[in-house]
Amino acid sequence: MSEPVALKLTAKDFKSDQEVRWCPGCGDYAILAAIQQFMPELNIPRERTVFVSGIGCSSRFPYYMNTYGMHSIHGRAPAIATGLSVSRPDLSVWVVTGDGDALSIGGNHLIHALRRNVNLKILLFNNRIYGLTKGQYSPTSEVGKVTKSTPAGSADAPFNPLSLALGAEASFVGRTIDSDRKHLQSVLRAAAEHEGSAFVEIYQNCNIFNDGAFEQLKDPSTRDDYLIRLEHGQPITFGADGQFCVVHPPGAFGLEVRETSSVRPEEIVVHDATVTDPAYAFALSRLPGLDLRNTPIGVFRSVDRPSYDRVVQDQLAAAKATVTETPEQQLAGLLGSGDTWTIL
Amino acid sequence: MTKQIRQLDRVVIRFAGDSGDGMQLTGDRFTSETAQLGNDISTLPNFPAEIRAPAGTLPGVSSFQVHFADYDILTPGDSPHVLVAMNPAALKANLADLPRGADIIVNTDEFTKRNLAKVGYQTSPLDDDSLAGYVVHPVALTSMTVGALTELQVSKKDAERSKNMFALGLLSWMYSRPYESTLRFLERKFAARPELVAANVAAFRAGWNFGETTEDFAVRYEVKPAKMRPGTYRNITGNAALSLGLVAAGVRSGLPVFLGAYPITPASDILHELSKHKRFGVLTMQAEDEIAAVGAALGASYGGALGVTTTSGPGVALKSETISLAVALELPLVIVDVQRAGPSTGMPTKTEQADLNMALYGRHGEAPVAVIAPKSPSDCFFAALEAARIALTYRTPVILLSDNYVANGSEPWLLPDVESLPDLRVEFATEPNGDDGTTFLPYLRDPETLARPWAIPGTAGLEHRIGGLEKADKTGDISYDPANHDFMVRTRAARIETIPVPDIEVEDPDGDARVLVLGWGSTYGPIGAACRGVRQRGLSIAQAHLRHLAPMPANLGEVLRSYDKVVIPEMNLGQLAHVIRARYLVDAISYNQVRGLPFTAAELETTLEEVLKNV
């Protein structure tokens, strides 16, 4: 194979001619700009890049990318993208979805895409609300959420999207925030480099129906004490002064947060995204409380597992390698296989 | 001893036993032997949905009927001349279908007190005179099979399980069938267990020899080969033919076939068959549900494959939203509905034609698609090719309405010459099509087909976005313009309505018929047989059969109006009749049955004669 040619693309090349129509102030603008700026880095021709989305505010995303794109139906983007990806391994296929789209109506397709390890980059814009339908609670809304459809407060417990993805044994799981462009791009970079399903939850602000849902993670006065920035190979400490850390207490099932001064340095968990057992990343995903304290962001898990696409294409290639005839000859042979008889 | 040989022109045999007795396999082998001989054949398997219903009970009875003749036949036969009953349940479940004088071969070993009680026989029908009107051949099938295998190293259980081959051997002898292909089949099937090859072959030979030596079977029969068109034939079921048609569509279009499917009776065999043909570049995916199956197929079509999904009625209901998306996206998609008795789970292994309304109308919005129905097992091959042709040429979803009767029934198939199959090659868009030479207009249509360009990802310069939101004519941009929506809705309708399909042909050998029987799908055989019967009584009747249900043939209205009466038999409550009345204002007579079984020619014949009396 020859060396890839530098395509010299810019963010502008990825902007379509369509007017962007999200509400002013929506977190989606920041994500769109970050992705348009990031895409040239991948050095993948625009024509080999496809964005597939479902339904919801975030799912308008493909219209604004000057690549191939499909705005499909509610919840089904992972299924449609699976058919595209597995039959066209030359493409870079991205799924853009939201919390209602991916976790409510499309929950089944999401978990099956992840367990199959289809070569999709799945970006879940989580704003914890239904925006396009004007403000009903979503499957990631906190219990007791008062919305148009739940005037007395929602009664059902939310999904933790990362826990769910990890339960499906997703091979790549990450989280980032709409307003932190640098971090967002770093997680996308790792996702893009990953072979197989890469699941990235992006905390996104809906300033109309759920404004400030992630404010503690963005406000300069609180964010350092709330956010755990995961770095592969680094001890997990956080807080403005590194005053907190993550430990695995003997006898405990999961991970816990301690004051750094109260533990010995060797007790602090060193982040390893390549741990095969999803239980470790799952434990990380369980750290945040209802108040968003101890929210890890970054790459939780990135393990090597053959992608569905590769296994299927290998099977096809192996079968085709045995072929010595033209397709028409093969077909004639197939039609005439089994018990035949001839009438003269 | 030399036995008398009697010539027959046709025979209907029904093999019936417990669902674990291997009756489908026995029937299949007998059919294959019969095909080798050159008889015309039609078969009807009938089995419960339960894999192993409680042994010896009526719900557990599985049967396989084969009709063979020295002339061309159209149905698996109304009533069997011979019933092979492997146990009391099989006798009881099938007796009502037998005409007086029929032969009944019973496995006496299974007529125990316990087995009789299971199906409510107080006394054995073999011992009282309840079978007096029939020719009963009591055969100790199980014990004779076990006896024939004593020298072999097989367990008693495996020996007993070979009894279906004893029955096959006996019937093969009775009807002078060539058995070499069965011996070869057994060698292939049990290749990994040579002792089972030996056991089954020995059981088969024991059955054959029993027929030759016992005095109970004094007559041996022959049915001469039918006069069939020269060529190479194979016996084929509708599901197998449909699968091969899809493989052929891949070869003739040069496109990879992508099948997304979720297991469902009676369509799963298509998934099984296509999963074997990776050498042709056929990619199959067993999806997590029906919706994902069609979604993945549509995704593959978007990428330039021939996307196909196979299912039955309940699955089509689930796929409906995605089919509407495919209508909006204007991409090729083939949806195969192997119909079964509904609603809901209904009777999954029984046949029905009640999904026509769903195929024609079962979507939200104005979402027209093309609909095709094969008329016989072998026609499933050509119907699949035709579905692919329409999908690829007109960039539209096409629903292929098979049903359990043609899917599992079989008939001889004259193998087509591959070069004679339609050329399905398509051209993907490669260049901008706008007037300025640089713009790509994804919804600029071909003036003749009204199809939009198929620009697949990977094509530089044609990057574009499509979706379920209404699109502006030509540009494909999102549009809420009222006039544009009206135009697009009408254009999508016209795109289907103007697909050229062959004129409907009328079969009226006497040329003076005043009554036309119009059918669609799998009723072709029974209607044809009934019309023959009517004509043999000196009456005139015309038959026409719809293969294309959307769009309908251009000459259909004219044909319908040229008869005094139009009769439409359907295995539903009149769905086609409803369409015909609405579209053509023809006061058609609707004749309906929804019993989960195909029409018998006899009952249709009676109905048609009633209509003829009143013309």
Interface residues (C-beta under 8 A of the other chain):
Chain A: S16 Q18 P45 R46 E47 R48 V50 V52 I55 P62 Y63 M65 N66 T67 Y68 G69 M70 H71 S72 I73 R76 A79 I80 A81 T82 G83 L84 S85 V86 S87 R88 D90 L91 N108 H109 H112 V312 Q315 L316 A318 A319 K320 T322 V323 P327 E328 Q330 L331 A332 L334 L335 G336 G338 D339 T340 W341 T342 I343 L344
Chain B: S32 A35 Q36 G38 S181 F185 P225 M228 R229 P230 G231 T232 Y233 R234 N235 L244 V247 A248 V251 G254 P256 F258 G260 H277 K278 R279 F280 G281 L283 M285 A287 E288 D289 I291 A292 G295 A296 A297 L298 G299 A300 S301 Y302 G303 G304 A305 G307 E321 T322 L325 L329 L415 P416 V418 E419 P457 G458 T459 A460 G461 L462 E463 H464 R465 I466 G467 G468 L469 D477 I478
